[in-house]
Amino acid sequence: MRYEIKGEPLPVVICEVDSGETLISEAGAMSWMTPNMEMKTSGGGVGKVFGRMFSGESLFQNRYTAQGGPGMIAFASSFPGAIRAIEITPDKPVVVQKSGFLASEAGVELSVFFQKKFAAGLFGGEGFIMQKLSGHGIAFIEIDGSAVEYVLAPGQQMVIDTGYLAMMDATCSMDVKAVAGVKNALFGGESLFNTVITGPGRIVLQTMPMSNFAGAVAKLVPGK
């Protein structure tokens, strides 16, 4: 597969594939393609269907395979921001925000990722249920707004407001931390809890979570 990402802040990834090569995507992600790209819809079993439901994705996935020669297919982001190409290997799975997966090569496997700690699940908000990408291949991830990347050393931490975490290496761990002080919690204008990521591993943050954007627009709607 060869690919090109174009058009930020309304990006699209254009993929050129060889005959017989397959890409997978969430339902509705395809924007345009050559006529020889054959589509098949699959649920992948009851367990995978329910896992995608909990992680915020559609219940079914589409598989696109080039027939009789090379093909081309494009996948557009659903929100203004960026598309990142991430190489997935058996020894380097990643965890992404729910609804962050756009498309990938057929060797990439998607599964639901729950936070192990009860507190992280109870107060983690959008970070409670995420997606784990494992296997082997290139995956395309949607980022809300611009992407900012850090590499955390073992034990190094980053405190993140809920929703700003787009992706992390599976070697990182996640917890939540209450905002210190009653005044800070009540009048600070931030969430009551922050997400704490501990290295080692890479994290990718996003500058405009979709939930924040929706909240800002809602304030401008009459009657809200």
Beta strands, then each sheet from edge to edge (+ up, - down):
strand 1: 2-6
strand 2: 12-17
strand 3: 22-26
strand 4: 30-33
strand 5: 37-42
strand 6: 61-66
strand 7: 71-76
strand 8: 81-88
strand 9: 94-96
strand 10: 101-105
strand 11: 108-114
strand 12: 129-135
strand 13: 137-144
strand 14: 147-152
strand 15: 157-161
strand 16: 165-169
strand 17: 173-178
strand 18: 193-198
strand 19: 201-206
sheet 1: 1+ 2- 7+ 4-
sheet 2: 5+ 6- 3+ 10- 13+ 8-
sheet 3: 11+ 12- 9+ 16- 19+ 14-
sheet 4: 15+ 18- 17+
end
